[in-house]
Amino acid sequence: MKNKLYTQRDWDRTVGMGKVPYKYSLEAKIREDMRAERIRENVYADMGESPQIDSGRTETRQSDSEGVSKATD
């Protein structure tokens, strides 16, 4: 069974006292998901795989006399 996540208001209604423990906190889950998304975005940007990044560089491919394809700027 998956753990139920609580806001502080839900916790107060259900338990009636104290602060929501971290492992049951909905806000903590949302923060962790947002942090993970930012990390993924940064990793992909560093790898050059992000579609938002455009270097403005145009690459063409040419074959040499042996039929080997080479990239040129």
PDB file with SEQRES, HELIX, SHEET and CRYST1 records, atoms N, CA, C and O in Angstrom:
SEQRES   1 A   73  MET LYS ASN LYS LEU TYR THR GLN ARG ASP TRP ASP ARG          
SEQRES   2 A   73  THR VAL GLY MET GLY LYS VAL PRO TYR LYS TYR SER LEU          
SEQRES   3 A   73  GLU ALA LYS ILE ARG GLU ASP MET ARG ALA GLU ARG ILE          
SEQRES   4 A   73  ARG GLU ASN VAL TYR ALA ASP MET GLY GLU SER PRO GLN          
SEQRES   5 A   73  ILE ASP SER GLY ARG THR GLU THR ARG GLN SER ASP SER          
SEQRES   6 A   73  GLU GLY VAL SER LYS ALA THR ASP                              
HELIX    1 AA1 GLN A    8  THR A   14  1                                   7    
HELIX    2 AA2 TYR A   22  TYR A   24  5                                   3    
HELIX    3 AA3 LEU A   26  MET A   47  1                                  22    
SHEET    1 AA1 2 THR A  60  SER A  63  0                                        
SHEET    2 AA1 2 SER A  69  THR A  72 -1                                        
CRYST1    1.000    1.000    1.000  90.00  90.00  90.00 P 1           1          
ATOM      1  N   MET A   1       0.835  -1.181   0.000  1.00  0.00           N  
ATOM      2  CA  MET A   1       0.000   0.000   0.000  1.00  0.00           C  
ATOM      3  C   MET A   1       0.887   1.255   0.000  1.00  0.00           C  
ATOM      4  O   MET A   1       1.884   1.317   0.719  1.00  0.00           O  
ATOM      5  N   LYS A   2       0.527   2.217  -0.785  1.00  0.00           N  
ATOM      6  CA  LYS A   2       1.284   3.451  -0.884  1.00  0.00           C  
ATOM      7  C   LYS A   2       0.962   4.342   0.318  1.00  0.00           C  
ATOM      8  O   LYS A   2      -0.179   4.400   0.777  1.00  0.00           O  
ATOM      9  N   ASN A   3       1.993   5.036   0.818  1.00  0.00           N  
ATOM     10  CA  ASN A   3       1.789   5.939   1.943  1.00  0.00           C  
ATOM     11  C   ASN A   3       0.891   7.093   1.536  1.00  0.00           C  
ATOM     12  O   ASN A   3       1.030   7.634   0.439  1.00  0.00           O  
ATOM     13  N   LYS A   4      -0.015   7.465   2.398  1.00  0.00           N  
ATOM     14  CA  LYS A   4      -0.846   8.632   2.152  1.00  0.00           C  
ATOM     15  C   LYS A   4      -0.035   9.865   2.510  1.00  0.00           C  
ATOM     16  O   LYS A   4       0.653   9.909   3.530  1.00  0.00           O  
ATOM     17  N   LEU A   5      -0.133  10.865   1.645  1.00  0.00           N  
ATOM     18  CA  LEU A   5       0.573  12.114   1.895  1.00  0.00           C  
ATOM     19  C   LEU A   5      -0.410  13.134   2.455  1.00  0.00           C  
ATOM     20  O   LEU A   5      -1.574  13.176   2.056  1.00  0.00           O  
ATOM     21  N   TYR A   6       0.070  13.951   3.380  1.00  0.00           N  
ATOM     22  CA  TYR A   6      -0.793  14.894   4.085  1.00  0.00           C  
ATOM     23  C   TYR A   6      -0.281  16.328   3.945  1.00  0.00           C  
ATOM     24  O   TYR A   6       0.925  16.574   3.943  1.00  0.00           O  
ATOM     25  N   THR A   7      -1.206  17.251   3.832  1.00  0.00           N  
ATOM     26  CA  THR A   7      -0.865  18.653   4.058  1.00  0.00           C  
ATOM     27  C   THR A   7      -0.957  18.851   5.564  1.00  0.00           C  
ATOM     28  O   THR A   7      -1.467  17.979   6.268  1.00  0.00           O  
ATOM     29  N   GLN A   8      -0.474  19.980   6.071  1.00  0.00           N  
ATOM     30  CA  GLN A   8      -0.561  20.216   7.509  1.00  0.00           C  
ATOM     31  C   GLN A   8      -2.018  20.240   7.965  1.00  0.00           C  
ATOM     32  O   GLN A   8      -2.349  19.750   9.045  1.00  0.00           O  
ATOM     33  N   ARG A   9      -2.875  20.809   7.138  1.00  0.00           N  
ATOM     34  CA  ARG A   9      -4.299  20.886   7.492  1.00  0.00           C  
ATOM     35  C   ARG A   9      -4.918  19.488   7.574  1.00  0.00           C  
ATOM     36  O   ARG A   9      -5.664  19.190   8.506  1.00  0.00           O  
ATOM     37  N   ASP A  10      -4.603  18.626   6.587  1.00  0.00           N  
ATOM     38  CA  ASP A  10      -5.104  17.245   6.617  1.00  0.00           C  
ATOM     39  C   ASP A  10      -4.575  16.493   7.839  1.00  0.00           C  
ATOM     40  O   ASP A  10      -5.308  15.740   8.481  1.00  0.00           O  
ATOM     41  N   TRP A  11      -3.301  16.706   8.150  1.00  0.00           N  
ATOM     42  CA  TRP A  11      -2.689  16.046   9.302  1.00  0.00           C  
ATOM     43  C   TRP A  11      -3.405  16.476  10.591  1.00  0.00           C  
ATOM     44  O   TRP A  11      -3.697  15.648  11.454  1.00  0.00           O  
ATOM     45  N   ASP A  12      -3.679  17.766  10.706  1.00  0.00           N  
ATOM     46  CA  ASP A  12      -4.365  18.269  11.904  1.00  0.00           C  
ATOM     47  C   ASP A  12      -5.749  17.639  12.044  1.00  0.00           C  
ATOM     48  O   ASP A  12      -6.178  17.310  13.150  1.00  0.00           O  
ATOM     49  N   ARG A  13      -6.443  17.475  10.922  1.00  0.00           N  
ATOM     50  CA  ARG A  13      -7.779  16.854  10.972  1.00  0.00           C  
ATOM     51  C   ARG A  13      -7.697  15.371  11.318  1.00  0.00           C  
ATOM     52  O   ARG A  13      -8.529  14.858  12.067  1.00  0.00           O  
ATOM     53  N   THR A  14      -6.698  14.684  10.775  1.00  0.00           N  
ATOM     54  CA  THR A  14      -6.593  13.237  10.951  1.00  0.00           C  
ATOM     55  C   THR A  14      -5.971  12.863  12.293  1.00  0.00           C  
ATOM     56  O   THR A  14      -6.526  12.049  13.030  1.00  0.00           O  
ATOM     57  N   VAL A  15      -4.831  13.449  12.607  1.00  0.00           N  
ATOM     58  CA  VAL A  15      -4.086  13.084  13.814  1.00  0.00           C  
ATOM     59  C   VAL A  15      -4.449  14.003  14.970  1.00  0.00           C  
ATOM     60  O   VAL A  15      -4.598  13.562  16.110  1.00  0.00           O  
ATOM     61  N   GLY A  16      -4.589  15.281  14.661  1.00  0.00           N  
ATOM     62  CA  GLY A  16      -5.030  16.221  15.678  1.00  0.00           C  
ATOM     63  C   GLY A  16      -3.932  16.954  16.418  1.00  0.00           C  
ATOM     64  O   GLY A  16      -4.223  17.858  17.202  1.00  0.00           O  
ATOM     65  N   MET A  17      -2.655  16.587  16.191  1.00  0.00           N  
ATOM     66  CA  MET A  17      -1.590  17.295  16.887  1.00  0.00           C  
ATOM     67  C   MET A  17      -0.275  17.132  16.144  1.00  0.00           C  
ATOM     68  O   MET A  17      -0.094  16.196  15.365  1.00  0.00           O  
ATOM     69  N   GLY A  18       0.630  18.053  16.396  1.00  0.00           N  
ATOM     70  CA  GLY A  18       1.979  17.959  15.866  1.00  0.00           C  
ATOM     71  C   GLY A  18       2.123  18.362  14.417  1.00  0.00           C  
ATOM     72  O   GLY A  18       1.166  18.736  13.739  1.00  0.00           O  
ATOM     73  N   LYS A  19       3.359  18.270  13.977  1.00  0.00           N  
ATOM     74  CA  LYS A  19       3.724  18.617  12.609  1.00  0.00           C  
ATOM     75  C   LYS A  19       3.736  17.341  11.768  1.00  0.00           C  
ATOM     76  O   LYS A  19       4.009  16.257  12.283  1.00  0.00           O  
ATOM     77  N   VAL A  20       3.439  17.473  10.472  1.00  0.00           N  
ATOM     78  CA  VAL A  20       3.449  16.323   9.580  1.00  0.00           C  
ATOM     79  C   VAL A  20       4.876  15.777   9.489  1.00  0.00           C  
ATOM     80  O   VAL A  20       5.794  16.529   9.161  1.00  0.00           O  
ATOM     81  N   PRO A  21       5.085  14.490   9.772  1.00  0.00           N  
ATOM     82  CA  PRO A  21       6.420  13.906   9.595  1.00  0.00           C  
ATOM     83  C   PRO A  21       6.852  14.003   8.129  1.00  0.00           C  
ATOM     84  O   PRO A  21       6.021  13.922   7.225  1.00  0.00           O  
ATOM     85  N   TYR A  22       8.128  14.173   7.906  1.00  0.00           N  
ATOM     86  CA  TYR A  22       8.654  14.386   6.562  1.00  0.00           C  
ATOM     87  C   TYR A  22       8.195  13.304   5.579  1.00  0.00           C  
ATOM     88  O   TYR A  22       7.822  13.617   4.449  1.00  0.00           O  
ATOM     89  N   LYS A  23       8.220  12.056   5.994  1.00  0.00           N  
ATOM     90  CA  LYS A  23       7.883  10.976   5.068  1.00  0.00           C  
ATOM     91  C   LYS A  23       6.402  10.964   4.671  1.00  0.00           C  
ATOM     92  O   LYS A  23       6.038  10.294   3.705  1.00  0.00           O  
ATOM     93  N   TYR A  24       5.550  11.684   5.389  1.00  0.00           N  
ATOM     94  CA  TYR A  24       4.130  11.774   5.036  1.00  0.00           C  
ATOM     95  C   TYR A  24       3.751  13.140   4.461  1.00  0.00           C  
ATOM     96  O   TYR A  24       2.581  13.381   4.166  1.00  0.00           O  
ATOM     97  N   SER A  25       4.715  14.021   4.302  1.00  0.00           N  
ATOM     98  CA  SER A  25       4.440  15.402   3.911  1.00  0.00           C  
ATOM     99  C   SER A  25       4.255  15.545   2.396  1.00  0.00           C  
ATOM    100  O   SER A  25       5.152  15.217   1.621  1.00  0.00           O  
ATOM    101  N   LEU A  26       3.106  16.028   1.993  1.00  0.00           N  
ATOM    102  CA  LEU A  26       2.828  16.296   0.584  1.00  0.00           C  
ATOM    103  C   LEU A  26       3.709  17.419   0.074  1.00  0.00           C  
ATOM    104  O   LEU A  26       4.213  17.342  -1.047  1.00  0.00           O  
ATOM    105  N   GLU A  27       3.908  18.462   0.870  1.00  0.00           N  
ATOM    106  CA  GLU A  27       4.760  19.575   0.457  1.00  0.00           C  
ATOM    107  C   GLU A  27       6.198  19.110   0.204  1.00  0.00           C  
ATOM    108  O   GLU A  27       6.840  19.559  -0.746  1.00  0.00           O  
ATOM    109  N   ALA A  28       6.700  18.211   1.057  1.00  0.00           N  
ATOM    110  CA  ALA A  28       8.056  17.687   0.875  1.00  0.00           C  
ATOM    111  C   ALA A  28       8.149  16.903  -0.427  1.00  0.00           C  
ATOM    112  O   ALA A  28       9.144  17.007  -1.143  1.00  0.00           O  
ATOM    113  N   LYS A  29       7.133  16.128  -0.734  1.00  0.00           N  
ATOM    114  CA  LYS A  29       7.121  15.354  -1.988  1.00  0.00           C  
ATOM    115  C   LYS A  29       7.140  16.283  -3.191  1.00  0.00           C  
ATOM    116  O   LYS A  29       7.872  16.042  -4.151  1.00  0.00           O  
ATOM    117  N   ILE A  30       6.341  17.341  -3.149  1.00  0.00           N  
ATOM    118  CA  ILE A  30       6.296  18.302  -4.247  1.00  0.00           C  
ATOM    119  C   ILE A  30       7.652  18.984  -4.409  1.00  0.00           C  
ATOM    120  O   ILE A  30       8.140  19.143  -5.527  1.00  0.00           O  
ATOM    121  N   ARG A  31       8.265  19.391  -3.282  1.00  0.00           N  
ATOM    122  CA  ARG A  31       9.590  20.023  -3.350  1.00  0.00           C  
ATOM    123  C   ARG A  31      10.629  19.077  -3.934  1.00  0.00           C  
ATOM    124  O   ARG A  31      11.452  19.490  -4.752  1.00  0.00           O  
ATOM    125  N   GLU A  32      10.600  17.806  -3.522  1.00  0.00           N  
ATOM    126  CA  GLU A  32      11.556  16.831  -4.040  1.00  0.00           C  
ATOM    127  C   GLU A  32      11.357  16.596  -5.532  1.00  0.00           C  
ATOM    128  O   GLU A  32      12.332  16.476  -6.274  1.00  0.00           O  
ATOM    129  N   ASP A  33      10.103  16.530  -5.982  1.00  0.00           N  
ATOM    130  CA  ASP A  33       9.825  16.343  -7.407  1.00  0.00           C  
ATOM    131  C   ASP A  33      10.308  17.537  -8.226  1.00  0.00           C  
ATOM    132  O   ASP A  33      10.869  17.363  -9.308  1.00  0.00           O  
ATOM    133  N   MET A  34      10.092  18.747  -7.714  1.00  0.00           N  
ATOM    134  CA  MET A  34      10.544  19.949  -8.420  1.00  0.00           C  
ATOM    135  C   MET A  34      12.068  19.991  -8.477  1.00  0.00           C  
ATOM    136  O   MET A  34      12.641  20.365  -9.500  1.00  0.00           O  
ATOM    137  N   ARG A  35      12.722  19.609  -7.387  1.00  0.00           N  
ATOM    138  CA  ARG A  35      14.187  19.586  -7.346  1.00  0.00           C  
ATOM    139  C   ARG A  35      14.728  18.568  -8.339  1.00  0.00           C  
ATOM    140  O   ARG A  35      15.689  18.846  -9.056  1.00  0.00           O  
ATOM    141  N   ALA A  36      14.117  17.396  -8.381  1.00  0.00           N  
ATOM    142  CA  ALA A  36      14.548  16.364  -9.326  1.00  0.00           C  
ATOM    143  C   ALA A  36      14.381  16.833 -10.770  1.00  0.00           C  
ATOM    144  O   ALA A  36      15.235  16.550 -11.611  1.00  0.00           O  
ATOM    145  N   GLU A  37      13.308  17.536 -11.066  1.00  0.00           N  
ATOM    146  CA  GLU A  37      13.074  18.058 -12.409  1.00  0.00           C  
ATOM    147  C   GLU A  37      14.140  19.087 -12.782  1.00  0.00           C  
ATOM    148  O   GLU A  37      14.642  19.077 -13.906  1.00  0.00           O  
ATOM    149  N   ARG A  38      14.488  19.975 -11.845  1.00  0.00           N  
ATOM    150  CA  ARG A  38      15.542  20.971 -12.118  1.00  0.00           C  
ATOM    151  C   ARG A  38      16.882  20.285 -12.368  1.00  0.00           C  
ATOM    152  O   ARG A  38      17.648  20.708 -13.234  1.00  0.00           O  
ATOM    153  N   ILE A  39      17.164  19.230 -11.612  1.00  0.00           N  
ATOM    154  CA  ILE A  39      18.411  18.488 -11.800  1.00  0.00           C  
ATOM    155  C   ILE A  39      18.429  17.850 -13.183  1.00  0.00           C  
ATOM    156  O   ILE A  39      19.430  17.935 -13.893  1.00  0.00           O  
ATOM    157  N   ARG A  40      17.320  17.207 -13.570  1.00  0.00           N  
ATOM    158  CA  ARG A  40      17.243  16.597 -14.902  1.00  0.00           C  
ATOM    159  C   ARG A  40      17.442  17.633 -15.997  1.00  0.00           C  
ATOM    160  O   ARG A  40      18.161  17.382 -16.963  1.00  0.00           O  
ATOM    161  N   GLU A  41      16.812  18.799 -15.857  1.00  0.00           N  
ATOM    162  CA  GLU A  41      16.954  19.858 -16.858  1.00  0.00           C  
ATOM    163  C   GLU A  41      18.406  20.306 -16.966  1.00  0.00           C  
ATOM    164  O   GLU A  41      18.911  20.509 -18.070  1.00  0.00           O  
ATOM    165  N   ASN A  42      19.080  20.462 -15.834  1.00  0.00           N  
ATOM    166  CA  ASN A  42      20.481  20.889 -15.844  1.00  0.00           C  
ATOM    167  C   ASN A  42      21.387  19.830 -16.454  1.00  0.00           C  
ATOM    168  O   ASN A  42      22.314  20.166 -17.191  1.00  0.00           O  
ATOM    169  N   VAL A  43      21.141  18.573 -16.164  1.00  0.00           N  
ATOM    170  CA  VAL A  43      21.965  17.496 -16.714  1.00  0.00           C  
ATOM    171  C   VAL A  43      21.811  17.458 -18.221  1.00  0.00           C  
ATOM    172  O   VAL A  43      22.808  17.364 -18.938  1.00  0.00           O  
ATOM    173  N   TYR A  44      20.579  17.529 -18.721  1.00  0.00           N  
ATOM    174  CA  TYR A  44      20.363  17.484 -20.168  1.00  0.00           C  
ATOM    175  C   TYR A  44      20.929  18.719 -20.841  1.00  0.00           C  
ATOM    176  O   TYR A  44      21.432  18.626 -21.960  1.00  0.00           O  
ATOM    177  N   ALA A  45      20.862  19.865 -20.197  1.00  0.00           N  
ATOM    178  CA  ALA A  45      21.423  21.087 -20.774  1.00  0.00           C  
ATOM    179  C   ALA A  45      22.938  20.961 -20.875  1.00  0.00           C  
ATOM    180  O   ALA A  45      23.531  21.391 -21.865  1.00  0.00           O  
ATOM    181  N   ASP A  46      23.568  20.377 -19.862  1.00  0.00           N  
ATOM    182  CA  ASP A  46      25.018  20.183 -19.885  1.00  0.00           C  
ATOM    183  C   ASP A  46      25.432  19.203 -20.980  1.00  0.00           C  
ATOM    184  O   ASP A  46      26.521  19.320 -21.541  1.00  0.00           O  
ATOM    185  N   MET A  47      24.568  18.241 -21.282  1.00  0.00           N  
ATOM    186  CA  MET A  47      24.866  17.248 -22.307  1.00  0.00           C  
ATOM    187  C   MET A  47      24.504  17.760 -23.702  1.00  0.00           C  
ATOM    188  O   MET A  47      24.796  17.094 -24.696  1.00  0.00           O  
ATOM    189  N   GLY A  48      23.882  18.914 -23.786  1.00  0.00           N  
ATOM    190  CA  GLY A  48      23.513  19.471 -25.081  1.00  0.00           C  
ATOM    191  C   GLY A  48      22.290  18.827 -25.678  1.00  0.00           C  
ATOM    192  O   GLY A  48      22.075  18.938 -26.885  1.00  0.00           O  
ATOM    193  N   GLU A  49      21.472  18.151 -24.875  1.00  0.00           N  
ATOM    194  CA  GLU A  49      20.303  17.463 -25.385  1.00  0.00           C  
ATOM    195  C   GLU A  49      19.011  18.241 -25.201  1.00  0.00           C  
ATOM    196  O   GLU A  49      17.940  17.766 -25.581  1.00  0.00           O  
ATOM    197  N   SER A  50      19.100  19.414 -24.630  1.00  0.00           N  
ATOM    198  CA  SER A  50      17.899  20.198 -24.391  1.00  0.00           C  
ATOM    199  C   SER A  50      17.473  20.904 -25.671  1.00  0.00           C  
ATOM    200  O   SER A  50      18.299  21.565 -26.300  1.00  0.00           O  
ATOM    201  N   PRO A  51      16.225  20.787 -26.072  1.00  0.00           N  
ATOM    202  CA  PRO A  51      15.787  21.446 -27.293  1.00  0.00           C  
ATOM    203  C   PRO A  51      15.745  22.967 -27.180  1.00  0.00           C  
ATOM    204  O   PRO A  51      15.677  23.645 -28.205  1.00  0.00           O  
ATOM    205  N   GLN A  52      15.782  23.526 -25.969  1.00  0.00           N  
ATOM    206  CA  GLN A  52      15.735  24.971 -25.798  1.00  0.00           C  
ATOM    207  C   GLN A  52      17.078  25.618 -26.143  1.00  0.00           C  
ATOM    208  O   GLN A  52      17.130  26.813 -26.434  1.00  0.00           O  
ATOM    209  N   ILE A  53      18.139  24.856 -26.115  1.00  0.00           N  
ATOM    210  CA  ILE A  53      19.464  25.421 -26.345  1.00  0.00           C  
ATOM    211  C   ILE A  53      19.761  25.382 -27.840  1.00  0.00           C  
ATOM    212  O   ILE A  53      19.672  24.327 -28.468  1.00  0.00           O  
ATOM    213  N   ASP A  54      20.111  26.527 -28.406  1.00  0.00           N  
ATOM    214  CA  ASP A  54      20.455  26.625 -29.818  1.00  0.00           C  
ATOM    215  C   ASP A  54      21.773  27.384 -29.919  1.00  0.00           C  
ATOM    216  O   ASP A  54      21.838  28.571 -29.602  1.00  0.00           O  
ATOM    217  N   SER A  55      22.808  26.706 -30.354  1.00  0.00           N  
ATOM    218  CA  SER A  55      24.116  27.350 -30.443  1.00  0.00           C  
ATOM    219  C   SER A  55      24.223  28.263 -31.648  1.00  0.00           C  
ATOM    220  O   SER A  55      25.142  29.079 -31.716  1.00  0.00           O  
ATOM    221  N   GLY A  56      23.302  28.148 -32.608  1.00  0.00           N  
ATOM    222  CA  GLY A  56      23.352  28.954 -33.815  1.00  0.00           C  
ATOM    223  C   GLY A  56      24.339  28.412 -34.831  1.00  0.00           C  
ATOM    224  O   GLY A  56      24.558  29.025 -35.876  1.00  0.00           O  
ATOM    225  N   ARG A  57      24.927  27.285 -34.536  1.00  0.00           N  
ATOM    226  CA  ARG A  57      25.924  26.684 -35.416  1.00  0.00           C  
ATOM    227  C   ARG A  57      25.228  25.833 -36.466  1.00  0.00           C  
ATOM    228  O   ARG A  57      24.312  25.074 -36.148  1.00  0.00           O  
ATOM    229  N   THR A  58      25.659  25.959 -37.715  1.00  0.00           N  
ATOM    230  CA  THR A  58      25.114  25.153 -38.797  1.00  0.00           C  
ATOM    231  C   THR A  58      26.147  24.102 -39.176  1.00  0.00           C  
ATOM    232  O   THR A  58      27.309  24.418 -39.434  1.00  0.00           O  
ATOM    233  N   GLU A  59      25.712  22.861 -39.206  1.00  0.00           N  
ATOM    234  CA  GLU A  59      26.626  21.779 -39.533  1.00  0.00           C  
ATOM    235  C   GLU A  59      26.190  21.151 -40.848  1.00  0.00           C  
ATOM    236  O   GLU A  59      25.006  20.885 -41.053  1.00  0.00           O  
ATOM    237  N   THR A  60      27.145  20.914 -41.734  1.00  0.00           N  
ATOM    238  CA  THR A  60      26.861  20.211 -42.980  1.00  0.00           C  
ATOM    239  C   THR A  60      27.717  18.966 -43.026  1.00  0.00           C  
ATOM    240  O   THR A  60      28.766  18.908 -42.385  1.00  0.00           O  
ATOM    241  N   ARG A  61      27.292  17.989 -43.761  1.00  0.00           N  
ATOM    242  CA  ARG A  61      28.038  16.740 -43.871  1.00  0.00           C  
ATOM    243  C   ARG A  61      28.541  16.598 -45.299  1.00  0.00           C  
ATOM    244  O   ARG A  61      27.809  16.834 -46.260  1.00  0.00           O  
ATOM    245  N   GLN A  62      29.793  16.211 -45.417  1.00  0.00           N  
ATOM    246  CA  GLN A  62      30.386  15.994 -46.730  1.00  0.00           C  
ATOM    247  C   GLN A  62      31.116  14.661 -46.714  1.00  0.00           C  
ATOM    248  O   GLN A  62      31.654  14.247 -45.688  1.00  0.00           O  
ATOM    249  N   SER A  63      31.128  14.001 -47.853  1.00  0.00           N  
ATOM    250  CA  SER A  63      31.867  12.749 -47.965  1.00  0.00           C  
ATOM    251  C   SER A  63      33.188  13.002 -48.653  1.00  0.00           C  
ATOM    252  O   SER A  63      33.265  13.764 -49.617  1.00  0.00           O  
ATOM    253  N   ASP A  64      34.226  12.359 -48.152  1.00  0.00           N  
ATOM    254  CA  ASP A  64      35.523  12.505 -48.819  1.00  0.00           C  
ATOM    255  C   ASP A  64      35.596  11.491 -49.976  1.00  0.00           C  
ATOM    256  O   ASP A  64      34.610  10.815 -50.270  1.00  0.00           O  
ATOM    257  N   SER A  65      36.725  11.390 -50.607  1.00  0.00           N  
ATOM    258  CA  SER A  65      36.869  10.520 -51.783  1.00  0.00           C  
ATOM    259  C   SER A  65      36.667   9.050 -51.457  1.00  0.00           C  
ATOM    260  O   SER A  65      36.361   8.260 -52.350  1.00  0.00           O  
ATOM    261  N   GLU A  66      36.833   8.662 -50.187  1.00  0.00           N  
ATOM    262  CA  GLU A  66      36.649   7.273 -49.789  1.00  0.00           C  
ATOM    263  C   GLU A  66      35.223   6.994 -49.338  1.00  0.00           C  
ATOM    264  O   GLU A  66      34.913   5.871 -48.938  1.00  0.00           O  
ATOM    265  N   GLY A  67      34.349   7.997 -49.394  1.00  0.00           N  
ATOM    266  CA  GLY A  67      32.956   7.817 -48.996  1.00  0.00           C  
ATOM    267  C   GLY A  67      32.710   7.969 -47.512  1.00  0.00           C  
ATOM    268  O   GLY A  67      31.627   7.642 -47.028  1.00  0.00           O  
ATOM    269  N   VAL A  68      33.702   8.464 -46.778  1.00  0.00           N  
ATOM    270  CA  VAL A  68      33.560   8.654 -45.337  1.00  0.00           C  
ATOM    271  C   VAL A  68      32.925  10.021 -45.110  1.00  0.00           C  
ATOM    272  O   VAL A  68      33.397  11.031 -45.632  1.00  0.00           O  
ATOM    273  N   SER A  69      31.868  10.041 -44.340  1.00  0.00           N  
ATOM    274  CA  SER A  69      31.149  11.289 -44.062  1.00  0.00           C  
ATOM    275  C   SER A  69      31.861  12.061 -42.958  1.00  0.00           C  
ATOM    276  O   SER A  69      32.221  11.500 -41.924  1.00  0.00           O  
ATOM    277  N   LYS A  70      32.061  13.367 -43.195  1.00  0.00           N  
ATOM    278  CA  LYS A  70      32.720  14.228 -42.215  1.00  0.00           C  
ATOM    279  C   LYS A  70      31.865  15.457 -41.971  1.00  0.00           C  
ATOM    280  O   LYS A  70      31.208  15.959 -42.882  1.00  0.00           O  
ATOM    281  N   ALA A  71      31.876  15.935 -40.743  1.00  0.00           N  
ATOM    282  CA  ALA A  71      31.122  17.145 -40.403  1.00  0.00           C  
ATOM    283  C   ALA A  71      32.010  18.359 -40.638  1.00  0.00           C  
ATOM    284  O   ALA A  71      33.198  18.346 -40.315  1.00  0.00           O  
ATOM    285  N   THR A  72      31.420  19.405 -41.202  1.00  0.00           N  
ATOM    286  CA  THR A  72      32.142  20.671 -41.386  1.00  0.00           C  
ATOM    287  C   THR A  72      31.300  21.792 -40.834  1.00  0.00           C  
ATOM    288  O   THR A  72      30.074  21.695 -40.780  1.00  0.00           O  
ATOM    289  N   ASP A  73      31.956  22.854 -40.426  1.00  0.00           N  
ATOM    290  CA  ASP A  73      31.244  24.025 -39.912  1.00  0.00           C  
ATOM    291  C   ASP A  73      30.981  25.011 -41.023  1.00  0.00           C  
ATOM    292  O   ASP A  73      30.390  26.065 -40.787  1.00  0.00           O  
TER     293      ASP A  73                                                      
END                                                                             
